[in-house]
Amino acid sequence: MSFESNLNSIQENIKAACDRAGRAPSEVKLLAVSKGHSIESIREAAEYGVNHFGENKIQESKLKVSQGPRSAEWHFIGHLQTNKSRDAVRLFHMIHSIDSMRLAEAIQENCEKQARTARILLEVNISGEASKHGFRPDEVLDQLEDLNALDRLEIHGFMTMAPWTPEPEKSRPTFKGLNELRLRCEDAMGVPFPVMSMGMSNDYEIAIEEGATIVRIGTELFGKRSYKKKQSKPPQNQTL
């Protein structure tokens, strides 16, 4: 399948899911998960109007941000170590994976040093899986006021990952749980948190039905990752 065919199929699925949920397709942003894919693949995506890209490794992102399309908006979607927060603040339009107060404070500190603000999402481990990062739902409610007090951080909403399952319907409770948490946080703070980053290649239609505004799609859009195969030995100054 070509990239164009994959994109058309995804766009049709997004529209169908929005129709089922009584939503407008314009409410849902397609985030192309470009981690592990080449600059050429990213440029091809941009030619078809895809301009939002998700990466999960800082070193790989440095190359792509510098050489990628000028129209691109870059999102960090992986686990972020505090010692990489300086680069994350500099490189990315939005950071989806703020998973602790410690990391939020590191982002705040680096924003102050760089005279920037950071658009962030709070990552929440709705499913409670030990293998996943993120705040517990009760931690978000307990710490939200303190997080909101970090004046260099703009909290736009929340991100979660559902446990992998071959049956997408089983992801619904996770997505529904994040939306319920969002509403509780809005009631507590009296402000909107409109962004909901949830749903990937295997379950994004269910996520849209439950309120996703960003869906993170890689394999279904680009196919299997090919970047590492094309560049078998990375330059010495990179760790991919």
N, C-alpha and C positions, 0 to 999 in steps of 0.2 A: 504493500500500500504506500502511496506517496504521502508526503506531508500534507498536501492540499486535501487529499481524500480524508485523511485522519482528522484534520481540522474541521472539515465540513460535517463529518459524522459527529464530532464532539459538540459543535455548535447546534446541530439538530437535537442532540440529546439534552443539551442545556435548555433549549427552547421548550422541548416536551416536558421536562421536569418543572419548568416555570409555569407552563400551562396547567399542569396538575395542581400546582400549589397556588394558582391565582396570582402569580408574580410576573413582572416584566423581565424579559431576558437582560435588559440593560442594567438590572440590579445585581447581576452576577459577573464578576471579573474572572477571566481565564488567566491563571498564573501558570505559565509554561515552566515546568521544572526542568531546567537545563543542566543540572548537575551531571557530570559525566559525559556531556555532549560537547561537540566541537563548536568553535566560533562560527564555522561555516553553517552549521545547523541553526545556530541562533540568528545569523544574518538571513537565512532562508525564511525563518519564521517571521522576522520583521518585514520581509517583502510581502507577506500575506496579512500584515496588519497586527501581528502578535507582538506586543511591546512590553509585556510584563513578564519578567523572568525570575525564577527562584533558584537560589544556590545554597549549598550547605557547608562549603569549605572556604575559609578566608583566602588561602593561598591561590586556589583555583580561580576564585572570584576576582582577584587583583588583575589577572591577565584578561579575563573576559570583560570586565568593566572598562579597562583601558582600550581594548581593541574591538569591542562590540558596537552595535549600532548606536548612533547618537540619540535615537528616539527611545532607547531602552530605559525602562524603570526596573531597578534591581531590588529584590526582596531576599532577605536572609531567612531561611526556613529551618536550618539545622540547629543542633545543640551548640550554644555559644559559650566558650570559656571566657572568664573575666579578663584574662590576659590578651584576648583578641578583641576586646570591646572597642579599643581605639580605632582599629581598622574598620570594624563594623559600622561605627558612627560615621566614618568618612565615606564609605563605599555605598551604603544602602539607603534606598528611599524609605524602606520600612523593615523593621526587625520583628519577625513573627514569634520569636522563641524566648521571650523574657520569662524565665521559669523560677526566679527566686528574687528576694529582696536584695541579696548580695549582688547579683548581676545587674539589677536595676540601678543600684547605687554606683556601680562601676560605669555604666552607661552615662549616668548623670555627671559623674566626675569628668569623663572624657568629652562630653558635650560642653562642659564649662571651659575646658582647656582649648577646645576648638571653636568656641563661640558659635555653637550649633544647637539645634534642637533635634530630637530623635522621635520619629513616629514609630510607635511600638504596639504590639499585641501581647497580651499576657497568655502564655501557654498554660493550659489547664489539663491535668491528667484526670479526665472524667471517668475513665474506665477503671482507674486504680491499678493498672498493670505495673508491676515492679520494674519492668524493662523500659518504661516510658518516663521521660522527663516532664516536669510541669508542676505548678501549684496544685495542691488538693483544692477542691471547691470551697471548703471551709476556710482555707488559708487565704484565698482570694478575698472573701468577704471580710476576714479579720484584718488584712493588710492593705485593703484597697485605699483607705484614706491616706495612709502613709505613702503608698505608691503614687497617689495622685498629687501629693505634696512635693514631689520631685519636679521642680519647675522647668527643667530642660526636657522632660519626657512628655510626649503627647500620647495618652492612652486612647487608641482608636477602637479597641475591642479585644477579641479573644481568638485563640487558636487551639485546636485539639486534633488528635489523631485517634481514630477508632482502632480497636484490635483488628488485625487482618483476618478476614474470613472469606471463603469462596461464595458466601451467600450475603450479598450487600444489604439485604433487609436487616440482618443482625446488627448492622452498624447504627441503625436508627436510634436506639436508646442513648448512645453516646452523643449524637448530634442534638437530640432533643434535650439532653441534660445540659449541654453547653448553652443552648438558647434559653433555657429556664434560668440558668445562672446569670446570663446577661441581663435578663429582666429584673432579677433580684438586685443586681449591682446598680442598674439604672434607678431603681426605686430608692436604694440606700444613698446614692450620691446626688440624685436629682439632675443628672446629665445623661445624654445618650452615649452609648457605646455601639456604634452602628456596624462595625466591621466584624464579620464572623468568617474566619479562615478555617474551613473544614471540608473534607472530601478529597479523595485522590482518584486515581484511574479506575479503581474497582468499585467505588461507592459514591462518586460525586453526585449522581442523580438523587440518591437518598438524602445527601447533605443539603442539596438545593431545596428539596421538599421541606426540610427542617430549618431553613433560614440562612444557609450559607450565602455570603456575599463574595467570597473568594474561594475558588476551587483550584487545587494544586495538582496539575496533571502533567506527567512526564512520559511514561511508557506508552500510553495510548496515543499520545501526540507525536513523539519523536521515534517511537520504536525502542528496541533494546539499546542500552547505552553503548556508545561506540568510541567515546573520547579516549579512554585509556588504551584501547586497542590500536588506535591510530598513532598514539604517541607513547610507544612502549617504554621509553626511558625519559622521564621528565628532566628538564633543565636542572642544574645543580641548585639553583636558588628557589626551587619550587618543591612543595610537598603536596602531591595530588592525592 
